[in-house]
Amino acid sequence: MNYNNTQTAQVMNAEVGPMVSVSPEEIGARIDRLPSSKFVWRMVVLLSLGAFFEFYELFSTAYLLPGIVKAGILTTTTQNFFDFTGSAGYIASTFIGLLLGVMAFGTVADKFGRKMIFTYALLGYSFSAFMMGLQSDPYWLNFWRLMTGIGLGVELVTIDAYLSELAPARLRGRAFAVSKIIAFSAVPTVAFLSYLLVPIEWFEIDGWRWVVFFGASGACLVWYLRRELPESARWLASNGQLDEANRVVAEMEAKVEKETGKPLPKPIKVVESVVQETGADKASFWELWGPEYRSRTIMLMIFHVAQAIGIYGFSNWMPTLLVENGVEISESLKYGVIVALLTPLGPLLAISFADRIERKWQITISAIVMAIAGMLFADATSSVVVLILSALIVIGGTVIALAFHTYQAELFPTRIRSMGISLVYSMSRISGAMSGFLIAASLKANGVSGALMLITACMIIVAIVIGGFGPKTRGRSLEDISH
């Protein structure tokens, strides 16, 4: 298990001779030994640029809805519970699309590779978002919103799987933190653009449409920039393509050595797998329900049902909740911009503790903070208090999002990682689709306090499930966690 500079050079040069025979576990061990370097972080950034536009689109809902309602395309509430001419129908279309993307196409990344899938998903999302911005009929608007959600669903699952396989074990938490800083910086971006454009028309085109067009065009640029990303070496190895995996890792090792000017440390001890990660062992859906992974699967499914209602319930409805309390649309959007500017602060703060504190405790503590802030928000009257509580809820939500994206990718082996993420993540899409209708019904029946009590209850469930049943993963290799 000693890979010195000579061996690395031999692996890179096909003319020297045949590739060195390695196992999937050795591939993982060689990745985990890589030190922090510009090359590693450059790949993290390139991968995360796609997530920027996924979050741009995902969190645009709260800021676009007031403009879409103002344009007369949708209404805030409806007479019937399931009515797709209202705001809840737009939110539901987003999450139904995300669900379809996750369930129907999320697992193809385990079969065809991470790089190909996130590339085509990004292009599909960009086209669908552009088409959505052209619509004036509520049903066609929701249709293209659904198609946009499909692209988002595939992209987000694949990015999580790829990033967990790319980052060395001791850097995994920080890699996801950097990724989420980039992704969540989309929230203040879309909030600021919405503040400027949603209340007005530009060249006789509604402002909310321009916000959508900016996101769609930016995603095309990211597709071009991400062409240099290699395929996941861990995925290649788990599918029996050991020579190609060896080549990819050898190139990574050579670039890191060149940048650092130091020889690489020895790989960590290879984990003896109960089930070998090779192409002979095909991914099986039923493995997620076997004795090794059943408890993790159930735990994450319950978690996602609750977190989606809690996090998206507040982020999607905050401006609307303020409007329901008598705040003007422009003023509510201003609040939204101020709070959104704090969104990247969660993962920025997490860089200092992402690999120091267990992922499960990051989620649990943040959920408790959100629950307390949510209960206090219902009775807040001072603008300063409203901003402080909103900031706590948003920062808590971003820390949870950062931690669970890392956490769920760690809990499944490479051969079924995308499948496992897709299954548990789909629960958040179902509950997310229902969240709009549930919040709207609570708002209609009990006002703002009723909607916030629903959000608070969900965050309490998150704290109980993860804090009570989540396994520990900090500093452990993916292969060790899996077995």
WODA-V933823 format. One record per backbone hydrogen bond with DSSP energy under -1.0 kcal/mol. CO is the residue of the C=O (numbers start at 1). NH is the residue of the N-H. E is the energy in kcal/mol with one decimal. If there is no record, write none. Layout:
co	nh	e
CO	NH	E
CO	NH	E
//
This chain:
co	nh	e
4	8	-2.2
5	9	-2.3
6	10	-2.1
7	11	-2.2
8	12	-1.8
9	13	-1.7
13	16	-1.3
23	27	-1.9
24	28	-2.1
25	29	-2.2
26	30	-2.3
27	31	-1.8
28	32	-2.3
29	33	-1.0
31	34	-1.4
37	41	-2.2
38	42	-2.4
39	43	-1.9
40	44	-1.8
41	45	-2.4
42	46	-2.4
43	47	-2.2
44	48	-2.0
45	49	-1.6
48	52	-1.5
49	53	-1.0
50	54	-1.4
51	55	-2.6
52	56	-2.1
53	57	-2.0
54	58	-2.6
55	59	-2.8
60	64	-2.5
61	65	-2.3
64	68	-2.5
65	69	-2.8
66	70	-2.1
67	71	-1.8
68	73	-1.8
69	72	-1.5
75	87	-2.4
81	83	-1.0
83	86	-1.2
85	75	-1.3
86	90	-1.3
87	91	-2.1
88	92	-2.7
89	93	-2.3
90	94	-1.7
91	95	-1.9
92	96	-2.8
93	97	-2.2
94	98	-2.2
95	99	-2.5
96	100	-2.7
97	101	-2.7
98	102	-2.4
99	103	-3.2
100	104	-2.5
101	105	-1.0
105	108	-1.2
107	110	-1.5
108	112	-3.4
113	117	-1.0
114	118	-2.3
115	119	-1.6
116	120	-2.0
117	121	-2.3
118	122	-1.4
119	123	-1.5
120	124	-2.3
121	125	-2.3
122	126	-2.2
123	127	-2.2
124	128	-2.2
125	129	-2.6
126	130	-1.9
127	131	-2.1
128	132	-2.2
129	133	-1.8
131	134	-1.2
132	135	-1.5
137	141	-2.6
138	142	-2.1
139	143	-1.9
140	144	-2.3
141	145	-1.7
142	146	-2.3
143	147	-2.1
144	148	-2.1
145	149	-2.2
146	150	-1.7
147	151	-1.6
148	152	-2.1
149	153	-2.8
150	154	-2.0
151	155	-2.2
152	156	-2.7
153	157	-1.5
154	158	-2.0
155	159	-2.5
156	160	-1.9
157	161	-2.1
158	162	-2.8
159	163	-2.9
160	164	-2.0
161	165	-1.4
162	166	-1.7
163	167	-2.2
168	171	-1.6
171	175	-2.8
172	176	-2.2
173	177	-1.9
174	178	-2.9
175	179	-2.3
176	180	-2.5
177	181	-2.1
178	182	-2.1
179	183	-2.5
180	184	-3.3
181	185	-1.2
183	186	-1.5
184	187	-1.5
185	189	-1.2
186	190	-2.9
187	191	-2.4
188	192	-2.7
189	193	-2.4
190	194	-2.1
191	195	-2.4
192	196	-2.0
193	197	-2.7
194	198	-2.0
197	200	-1.7
200	207	-1.8
205	202	-2.7
206	210	-1.0
207	211	-1.6
208	212	-1.5
209	213	-2.4
210	214	-2.3
211	215	-1.4
212	216	-2.1
213	217	-2.3
214	218	-2.0
215	219	-1.7
217	221	-1.1
218	222	-1.7
219	223	-2.0
220	224	-1.4
221	225	-1.9
222	226	-2.1
224	227	-1.1
226	229	-1.3
232	236	-2.4
233	237	-2.5
234	238	-2.4
235	239	-1.2
236	241	-2.5
237	240	-1.6
240	242	-1.4
241	245	-2.3
242	246	-2.7
243	247	-2.1
244	248	-2.4
245	249	-2.5
246	250	-2.4
247	251	-2.1
248	252	-1.9
249	253	-2.9
250	254	-2.5
251	255	-2.2
252	256	-2.3
253	257	-2.7
254	258	-2.1
255	259	-2.1
256	260	-2.7
257	261	-2.3
276	278	-1.7
278	281	-1.7
284	287	-1.1
285	288	-1.3
286	289	-1.3
287	290	-1.3
290	294	-2.1
293	297	-2.5
294	298	-2.5
295	299	-2.2
296	300	-2.4
297	301	-2.0
298	302	-2.3
299	303	-2.3
300	304	-2.4
301	305	-1.8
302	306	-1.8
303	307	-3.0
304	308	-1.7
306	310	-2.1
307	311	-3.3
308	312	-1.5
310	314	-1.1
311	315	-2.5
312	316	-2.4
314	318	-1.8
317	321	-3.4
318	322	-2.2
319	323	-2.2
320	324	-2.4
322	327	-2.2
323	326	-2.0
328	332	-2.9
329	333	-2.4
330	334	-1.5
331	335	-2.1
332	336	-2.2
333	337	-2.2
334	338	-2.3
335	339	-2.6
336	340	-2.6
337	341	-2.0
339	342	-1.3
340	343	-1.6
342	345	-1.5
343	346	-1.1
344	348	-1.9
345	349	-2.8
346	350	-1.8
349	352	-1.4
350	354	-2.9
353	356	-1.3
353	357	-2.4
358	362	-1.7
359	363	-2.0
360	364	-2.2
361	365	-2.5
362	366	-1.7
363	367	-2.2
364	368	-1.9
365	369	-2.1
366	370	-2.3
367	371	-2.2
368	372	-2.3
369	373	-2.5
370	374	-2.4
371	375	-1.8
372	376	-1.9
373	377	-1.9
377	380	-1.1
382	386	-2.5
383	387	-2.1
384	388	-2.4
385	389	-2.8
386	390	-2.5
387	391	-2.4
388	392	-2.2
389	393	-2.3
390	394	-2.7
391	395	-3.0
392	396	-2.4
393	397	-2.2
394	398	-2.2
395	399	-2.2
396	400	-2.1
397	401	-2.4
398	402	-2.5
399	403	-2.8
400	404	-3.0
401	405	-1.9
402	406	-1.6
403	407	-3.0
404	408	-2.8
406	410	-1.1
407	411	-1.1
413	416	-1.3
414	417	-1.1
416	420	-3.1
417	421	-2.7
418	422	-2.5
419	423	-2.4
420	424	-2.3
421	425	-2.8
422	426	-1.6
425	429	-1.2
426	430	-2.1
427	431	-2.5
428	432	-2.2
429	433	-2.1
430	434	-1.8
431	435	-1.7
434	438	-2.8
435	439	-3.2
436	440	-2.3
437	441	-2.4
438	442	-2.6
439	443	-2.8
440	444	-2.2
441	445	-2.3
442	446	-2.9
443	447	-1.3
447	451	-1.6
448	452	-2.2
449	453	-2.0
450	454	-1.5
451	455	-1.6
452	456	-2.5
453	457	-2.3
454	458	-1.7
455	459	-1.6
456	460	-1.7
457	461	-1.7
458	462	-1.9
459	463	-2.0
460	464	-2.0
461	465	-2.6
462	466	-2.3
463	467	-1.7
464	468	-1.9
465	469	-1.9
466	470	-2.0
473	476	-2.0
477	481	-2.4
478	482	-2.2
479	483	-1.3
//
